[in-house]
Amino acid sequence: MANNKRTIVITGAGAGIGAAVAKHFVALGDNVILLDINAQSLADTAQTLGSDKVTTHVLDVADKSSVLKVFASIEKIDVLVNNAGVEHIPTPMHLVSDEMLDKNLNINVKGLWWCMQQALHKMLAQGQGNIINIASVAGLRSAPMIAAYSATKHAVIGITKSAAVEYARKNIRINAVCPSFIDTDMVRRTLSLMDETGQRAIVGANPMKRLGEVDEIANAIVWLASNESSFMTGHTMTLDGGMTA
Ligand SMILES: NC(=O)c1ccc[n+]([C@@H]2O[C@H](COP(=O)([O-])OP(=O)(O)OC[C@H]3O[C@@H](n4cnc5c(N)ncnc54)[C@H](O)[C@@H]3O)[C@@H](O)[C@H]2O)c1
């Protein structure tokens, strides 16, 4: 009865939060489709999860024609977890290069936008769907030294809210999650550029004085994807150890 299973599409699923989200949906018995620009980490994650339990496509979400091609090959999408994203090296805003800005906008905003558009076409035809966009606390408040990243995450929240209202009557729910610093390669890359004081400031940036775990984000995403959250749309769920409290 494979067709009765939910199909979950996750972008940036080769590592970090995306791979953890994939693990949780595989455990629930869903059809899980992993998309990532990095063929090796995609293959490694698929092997860890069980290659017979997942489908993989190498995809750069910032390449629109590839997004159209990959999404056209997917029969149905019950849940899209729009997770692929990149950071940039901490840099004062006046020194952020156009390349850094473009890379962040192209992946974090345009890539997310194109994946959403393709998913929405299918969800409208299906008569139901659920989209979860990964924003950040950097989309809710100031994020000094990562202004370009912060701009993209504010955009993700704007897209989430507007689209949630547009499609609320179409049985499509759209929410965002806003993590603070989570223990992934992304944060490890940033920490590796800092001295001990800077590292302590990042790890201790919330009242819990620790980094978040990928499973703590994945659990919230699984709940948002379930009927348990059926009256929630256009919401930005903050998962930050109390950082923004
Ligand atoms: N880690 C954190 O502290 C944190 C906090 C807030 C929000 N986020 C957001 O969560 C999401 C996942 O972050 P993470 O920490 O797991 O990052 P990560 O760097 O550990 O993993 C990101 C994954 O996305 C893939 N990816 C990168 N560019 C891509 C592209 N163009 N197309 C397809 N795949 C691509 C990478 O290959 C990688 O597998 C991102 O959107 C990030 O902005 C992370």
The ligand as an SDF file (V2000), in Angstrom:
LIG
                    3D

 44 48  0  0  0  0  0  0  0  0999 V2000
   22.6590   24.9670   12.6300 N   0  0  0  0  0  0  0  0  0  0  0  0
   22.0860   26.0450   13.1490 C   0  0  0  0  0  0  0  0  0  0  0  0
   22.4820   26.5560   14.1720 O   0  0  0  0  0  0  0  0  0  0  0  0
   20.9000   26.6710   12.4530 C   0  0  0  0  0  0  0  0  0  0  0  0
   20.1970   27.6550   13.1360 C   0  0  0  0  0  0  0  0  0  0  0  0
   19.1070   28.2420   12.5310 C   0  0  0  0  0  0  0  0  0  0  0  0
   18.7200   27.8490   11.2820 C   0  0  0  0  0  0  0  0  0  0  0  0
   19.4390   26.8880   10.6210 N   0  0  0  0  0  0  0  0  0  0  0  0
   18.9910   26.5360    9.2820 C   0  0  0  0  0  0  0  0  0  0  0  0
   18.7320   25.1490    9.2430 O   0  0  0  0  0  0  0  0  0  0  0  0
   18.9870   24.6630    7.9290 C   0  0  0  0  0  0  0  0  0  0  0  0
   19.9390   23.4770    8.0080 C   0  0  0  0  0  0  0  0  0  0  0  0
   21.1250   23.9010    8.6540 O   0  0  0  0  0  0  0  0  0  0  0  0
   22.2420   22.9050    9.1680 P   0  0  0  0  0  0  0  0  0  0  0  0
   22.8070   23.5180   10.3690 O   0  0  0  0  0  0  0  0  0  0  0  0
   21.7470   21.5190    9.1930 O   0  0  0  0  0  0  0  0  0  0  0  0
   23.3080   23.0980    7.9860 O   0  0  0  0  0  0  0  0  0  0  0  0
   24.4740   22.1330    7.4670 P   0  0  0  0  0  0  0  0  0  0  0  0
   25.4250   23.0150    6.7500 O   0  0  0  0  0  0  0  0  0  0  0  0
   24.9720   21.2970    8.5770 O   0  0  0  0  0  0  0  0  0  0  0  0
   23.7040   21.2150    6.4030 O   0  0  0  0  0  0  0  0  0  0  0  0
   23.0650   21.8310    5.3120 C   0  0  0  0  0  0  0  0  0  0  0  0
   22.8090   20.8300    4.2120 C   0  0  0  0  0  0  0  0  0  0  0  0
   22.2440   21.5670    3.1020 O   0  0  0  0  0  0  0  0  0  0  0  0
   22.9380   21.1960    1.9220 C   0  0  0  0  0  0  0  0  0  0  0  0
   22.9250   22.2970    0.9500 N   0  0  0  0  0  0  0  0  0  0  0  0
   23.6700   23.4310    0.9840 C   0  0  0  0  0  0  0  0  0  0  0  0
   23.4330   24.1590   -0.1150 N   0  0  0  0  0  0  0  0  0  0  0  0
   22.5090   23.4850   -0.8540 C   0  0  0  0  0  0  0  0  0  0  0  0
   21.8900   23.7300   -2.0970 C   0  0  0  0  0  0  0  0  0  0  0  0
   22.1780   24.8180   -2.8160 N   0  0  0  0  0  0  0  0  0  0  0  0
   20.9840   22.8340   -2.5430 N   0  0  0  0  0  0  0  0  0  0  0  0
   20.6960   21.7170   -1.8330 C   0  0  0  0  0  0  0  0  0  0  0  0
   21.2980   21.4080   -0.6690 N   0  0  0  0  0  0  0  0  0  0  0  0
   22.1840   22.2970   -0.1810 C   0  0  0  0  0  0  0  0  0  0  0  0
   24.3640   20.8620    2.3770 C   0  0  0  0  0  0  0  0  0  0  0  0
   25.0290   20.0530    1.4300 O   0  0  0  0  0  0  0  0  0  0  0  0
   24.0880   20.1590    3.7060 C   0  0  0  0  0  0  0  0  0  0  0  0
   23.8700   18.7710    3.5230 O   0  0  0  0  0  0  0  0  0  0  0  0
   19.5320   25.8450    7.1390 C   0  0  0  0  0  0  0  0  0  0  0  0
   18.4830   26.4430    6.4080 O   0  0  0  0  0  0  0  0  0  0  0  0
   20.0340   26.7700    8.2080 C   0  0  0  0  0  0  0  0  0  0  0  0
   20.0600   28.1120    7.7860 O   0  0  0  0  0  0  0  0  0  0  0  0
   20.5090   26.2830   11.1790 C   0  0  0  0  0  0  0  0  0  0  0  0
  1  2  1  0
  2  3  2  0
  2  4  1  0
  4  5  1  0
  4 44  2  0
  5  6  2  0
  6  7  1  0
  7  8  2  0
  8  9  1  0
  8 44  1  0
  9 10  1  0
  9 42  1  0
 10 11  1  0
 11 12  1  0
 11 40  1  0
 12 13  1  0
 13 14  1  0
 14 15  2  0
 14 16  1  0
 14 17  1  0
 17 18  1  0
 18 19  2  0
 18 20  1  0
 18 21  1  0
 21 22  1  0
 22 23  1  0
 23 24  1  0
 23 38  1  0
 24 25  1  0
 25 26  1  0
 25 36  1  0
 26 27  1  0
 26 35  1  0
 27 28  2  0
 28 29  1  0
 29 30  1  0
 29 35  2  0
 30 31  1  0
 30 32  2  0
 32 33  1  0
 33 34  2  0
 34 35  1  0
 36 37  1  0
 36 38  1  0
 38 39  1  0
 40 41  1  0
 40 42  1  0
 42 43  1  0
M  CHG  2   8   1  16  -1
M  END
$$$$
